[in-house]
Structures are given as structure tokens and as C-alpha cells.
Amino acid sequence: MTQPISFKSIPSVLVFEINSRHIKVSKTLKFEQEGEPVVLDIRGLIYHGDFHFTSCIIGTDGMVWYHDGITTRNSCENEGDLTSSLLKIC
């Protein structure tokens, strides 16, 4: 999916809502600023539905942490690094 969007400066946080179960999430987002390429890495995903949500948090070191308040309670499970993680299926 490609949707051209223009910004005067790159925002510190971008949030997207995707209303499809059949979409591949890219691990990076590429911009061009003043003719120079800028790459932002994904830092988290939230899956929601039926009054419940789970999340994947991605650290600056590339480690993926999974959280589900029902199953993991107040802790997160380490899913490994971003290169090998499947980023949990919603």
C-alpha cells in the first residue's frame, strides 16, 4: 500500500490504523527530507478487537517484547530480535 503524505518536518511519532487482517507490516518507514533519505524503524504494534488488545514493543536494540494483559499479566515476553520475530499474528 502506498499513500503519499507530506510533512514540513518528520514527526516524532506516527500512528496508523489498518482495518485489514491480511496486510504485511513493514519494519521500516522511508521518508525523503530535503532530498536526503530518512528511515524510521518500527517501535511497536497494537492488535485490537473484541474489547481486548495485545502489543509488541520493539526496543532500540531490536528486541521484541510481547504483552497481553490476560496471558502475560503485568510482564512482557521476549520474542527475540526483530529480524527473526514474526510480530505475533493478531
C-alpha positions as a Markdown table, in Angstrom:
| # | Residue | x | y | z |
|---|---|---|---|---|
| 1 | Met | 0.0 | 0.0 | 0.0 |
| 2 | Thr | 1.4 | 3.4 | -0.9 |
| 3 | Gln | -0.1 | 6.6 | 0.2 |
| 4 | Pro | 1.9 | 9.8 | -0.4 |
| 5 | Ile | 1.9 | 12.1 | 2.6 |
| 6 | Ser | 3.8 | 15.4 | 3.0 |
| 7 | Phe | 5.2 | 16.9 | 6.3 |
| 8 | Lys | 7.2 | 20.1 | 6.9 |
| 9 | Ser | 9.3 | 18.1 | 9.3 |
| 10 | Ile | 9.4 | 14.4 | 10.3 |
| 11 | Pro | 7.1 | 13.8 | 13.3 |
| 12 | Ser | 8.5 | 12.1 | 16.4 |
| 13 | Val | 5.5 | 9.6 | 16.5 |
| 14 | Leu | 3.4 | 8.2 | 13.6 |
| 15 | Val | 0.3 | 6.2 | 14.3 |
| 16 | Phe | -1.5 | 4.2 | 11.6 |
| 17 | Glu | -4.8 | 2.2 | 11.9 |
| 18 | Ile | -5.1 | -0.7 | 9.5 |
| 19 | Asn | -8.5 | -2.3 | 9.1 |
| 20 | Ser | -7.4 | -5.5 | 7.5 |
| 21 | Arg | -6.1 | -8.8 | 8.8 |
| 22 | His | -4.3 | -9.6 | 5.5 |
| 23 | Ile | -1.6 | -7.0 | 5.4 |
| 24 | Lys | 2.2 | -7.3 | 5.8 |
| 25 | Val | 3.6 | -4.7 | 8.2 |
| 26 | Ser | 6.9 | -3.2 | 7.1 |
| 27 | Lys | 9.6 | -3.0 | 9.7 |
| 28 | Thr | 10.8 | 0.4 | 8.4 |
| 29 | Leu | 9.2 | 3.6 | 7.0 |
| 30 | Lys | 11.2 | 5.6 | 4.5 |
| 31 | Phe | 10.9 | 9.3 | 4.0 |
| 32 | Glu | 12.8 | 11.9 | 2.0 |
| 33 | Gln | 13.7 | 15.1 | 3.7 |
| 34 | Glu | 15.4 | 17.9 | 1.8 |
| 35 | Gly | 16.4 | 15.4 | -0.9 |
| 36 | Glu | 18.0 | 13.0 | 1.7 |
| 37 | Pro | 16.6 | 9.6 | 2.6 |
| 38 | Val | 15.4 | 9.2 | 6.2 |
| 39 | Val | 14.5 | 5.7 | 7.6 |
| 40 | Leu | 12.3 | 5.3 | 10.7 |
| 41 | Asp | 12.3 | 1.9 | 12.4 |
| 42 | Ile | 9.1 | 0.4 | 13.8 |
| 43 | Arg | 8.8 | 0.6 | 17.6 |
| 44 | Gly | 5.5 | -1.0 | 18.3 |
| 45 | Leu | 2.3 | -2.7 | 17.2 |
| 46 | Ile | -1.0 | -2.9 | 18.9 |
| 47 | Tyr | -3.5 | -5.6 | 17.8 |
| 48 | His | -7.1 | -5.0 | 18.9 |
| 49 | Gly | -10.5 | -6.5 | 18.6 |
| 50 | Asp | -13.4 | -7.8 | 20.7 |
| 51 | Phe | -12.7 | -5.5 | 23.6 |
| 52 | His | -9.1 | -6.8 | 24.0 |
| 53 | Phe | -5.7 | -5.8 | 22.8 |
| 54 | Thr | -2.2 | -7.2 | 22.7 |
| 55 | Ser | 1.0 | -5.4 | 21.8 |
| 56 | Cys | 4.5 | -5.9 | 20.6 |
| 57 | Ile | 7.1 | -3.4 | 21.8 |
| 58 | Ile | 10.4 | -3.1 | 19.9 |
| 59 | Gly | 13.3 | -1.7 | 21.7 |
| 60 | Thr | 16.1 | 0.5 | 20.2 |
| 61 | Asp | 18.3 | -2.7 | 20.4 |
| 62 | Gly | 15.8 | -4.5 | 18.1 |
| 63 | Met | 14.5 | -6.8 | 20.8 |
| 64 | Val | 10.7 | -7.6 | 20.5 |
| 65 | Trp | 8.6 | -7.8 | 23.6 |
| 66 | Tyr | 5.1 | -9.2 | 23.6 |
| 67 | His | 2.4 | -8.1 | 26.0 |
| 68 | Asp | -1.1 | -9.5 | 26.6 |
| 69 | Gly | -2.8 | -8.4 | 29.8 |
| 70 | Ile | -4.8 | -11.6 | 30.0 |
| 71 | Thr | -1.9 | -14.1 | 29.5 |
| 72 | Thr | 1.2 | -12.2 | 30.5 |
| 73 | Arg | -0.4 | -10.0 | 33.1 |
| 74 | Asn | 1.9 | -7.2 | 34.1 |
| 75 | Ser | 5.0 | -8.5 | 32.3 |
| 76 | Cys | 6.2 | -8.9 | 28.7 |
| 77 | Glu | 7.6 | -12.0 | 27.0 |
| 78 | Asn | 10.8 | -11.7 | 25.0 |
| 79 | Glu | 10.2 | -12.8 | 21.4 |
| 80 | Gly | 13.8 | -12.4 | 20.2 |
| 81 | Asp | 15.2 | -9.8 | 17.8 |
| 82 | Leu | 13.2 | -8.0 | 15.1 |
| 83 | Thr | 15.0 | -9.9 | 12.3 |
| 84 | Ser | 13.6 | -13.3 | 13.4 |
| 85 | Ser | 10.3 | -12.2 | 15.0 |
| 86 | Leu | 7.0 | -12.8 | 13.3 |
| 87 | Leu | 5.4 | -10.0 | 15.2 |
| 88 | Lys | 2.5 | -12.1 | 16.6 |
| 89 | Ile | -0.5 | -12.7 | 14.4 |
| 90 | Cys | -3.5 | -10.7 | 15.5 |
